[in-house]
Amino acid sequence: MKSVFTTMLFSCFVVMSQIAQAHPGHDHSHWSSEPIHILTMSAIGGLIVSGLIYKQCIRRRKKFEQKDINHDA
């Protein structure tokens, strides 16, 4: 599970780094500034959401492992 998550995260970094570029002169009135800022915020939001999902998966796995340890079948 961890290797799958790491692979997905790495591929997102690679794709986003190829797409996102600095807009010319960092001029906020330039037409490309809005999409680039949206892409940047989306990437940051994606990282936060991915981290939260990963954290929940770890918690669930630990919970199930504790149930299996205490269960005598």
Sine and cosine of phi, psi and omega as CSV:
sin_phi,cos_phi,sin_psi,cos_psi,sin_omega,cos_omega
0.00,0.00,-0.66,0.75,-0.04,-1.00
-0.92,0.39,-0.62,0.79,0.00,-1.00
-0.93,0.37,-0.57,0.82,0.05,-1.00
-0.91,0.42,-0.72,0.70,0.02,-1.00
-0.88,0.47,-0.69,0.72,0.00,-1.00
-0.90,0.44,-0.66,0.75,0.02,-1.00
-0.90,0.44,-0.70,0.71,0.02,-1.00
-0.90,0.44,-0.68,0.74,0.00,-1.00
-0.90,0.44,-0.70,0.72,0.02,-1.00
-0.89,0.46,-0.67,0.74,0.00,-1.00
-0.92,0.40,-0.57,0.82,0.08,-1.00
-0.90,0.44,-0.67,0.74,0.04,-1.00
-0.88,0.48,-0.69,0.72,-0.04,-1.00
-0.91,0.42,-0.71,0.70,-0.03,-1.00
-0.92,0.40,-0.73,0.68,-0.05,-1.00
-0.92,0.40,-0.58,0.82,0.00,-1.00
-0.93,0.36,-0.47,0.88,0.04,-1.00
-0.97,0.22,-0.51,0.86,-0.06,-1.00
-0.99,0.11,-0.75,0.66,-0.10,-1.00
-0.97,0.26,0.75,-0.66,0.04,-1.00
-0.68,-0.74,0.34,-0.94,0.10,-1.00
-0.96,0.26,0.71,-0.71,0.02,-1.00
-0.98,0.19,0.38,-0.92,-0.13,-0.99
-0.82,0.57,0.87,-0.50,0.10,-1.00
0.91,0.42,0.19,0.98,-0.09,-1.00
0.76,0.65,0.69,0.73,0.00,-1.00
-1.00,0.04,0.90,-0.44,-0.05,-1.00
-0.96,0.29,-0.18,0.98,0.07,-1.00
-1.00,-0.04,-0.10,1.00,0.03,-1.00
-0.94,0.34,0.53,-0.85,-0.08,-1.00
-0.89,0.45,-0.46,0.89,-0.08,-1.00
-1.00,0.04,-0.12,0.99,-0.06,-1.00
-0.92,0.38,-0.63,0.77,-0.02,-1.00
-0.90,0.44,-0.78,0.62,0.02,-1.00
-0.88,0.47,-0.59,0.81,-0.01,-1.00
-0.93,0.36,-0.64,0.77,0.06,-1.00
-0.92,0.40,-0.60,0.80,0.05,-1.00
-0.91,0.42,-0.68,0.73,0.04,-1.00
-0.88,0.48,-0.66,0.75,0.00,-1.00
-0.90,0.44,-0.73,0.68,0.00,-1.00
-0.91,0.41,-0.59,0.81,0.04,-1.00
-0.91,0.42,-0.65,0.76,0.02,-1.00
-0.90,0.43,-0.69,0.73,0.02,-1.00
-0.90,0.43,-0.70,0.72,0.04,-1.00
-0.89,0.46,-0.63,0.78,0.04,-1.00
-0.89,0.45,-0.64,0.77,0.05,-1.00
-0.90,0.43,-0.67,0.74,0.00,-1.00
-0.90,0.43,-0.73,0.68,-0.01,-1.00
-0.90,0.44,-0.67,0.74,0.03,-1.00
-0.88,0.48,-0.65,0.76,0.04,-1.00
-0.89,0.45,-0.66,0.75,0.02,-1.00
-0.91,0.41,-0.66,0.75,0.02,-1.00
-0.90,0.43,-0.69,0.72,0.02,-1.00
-0.88,0.47,-0.67,0.74,0.01,-1.00
-0.89,0.46,-0.65,0.76,0.03,-1.00
-0.92,0.40,-0.63,0.78,0.03,-1.00
-0.89,0.46,-0.67,0.74,0.03,-1.00
-0.89,0.45,-0.70,0.72,0.01,-1.00
-0.88,0.47,-0.69,0.72,0.00,-1.00
-0.91,0.43,-0.65,0.76,0.00,-1.00
-0.89,0.45,-0.69,0.73,0.02,-1.00
-0.90,0.43,-0.62,0.78,0.01,-1.00
-0.90,0.44,-0.71,0.71,0.01,-1.00
-0.92,0.38,-0.60,0.80,0.03,-1.00
-0.91,0.42,-0.61,0.79,0.04,-1.00
-0.92,0.38,-0.62,0.79,0.04,-1.00
-0.91,0.42,-0.65,0.76,-0.01,-1.00
-0.93,0.36,-0.54,0.84,0.00,-1.00
-0.92,0.39,-0.64,0.77,-0.06,-1.00
-1.00,0.09,-0.07,1.00,-0.04,-1.00
-0.99,-0.12,0.85,-0.52,0.06,-1.00
-0.98,-0.18,0.95,-0.30,-0.03,-1.00
-0.98,-0.21,0.00,0.00,0.00,0.00
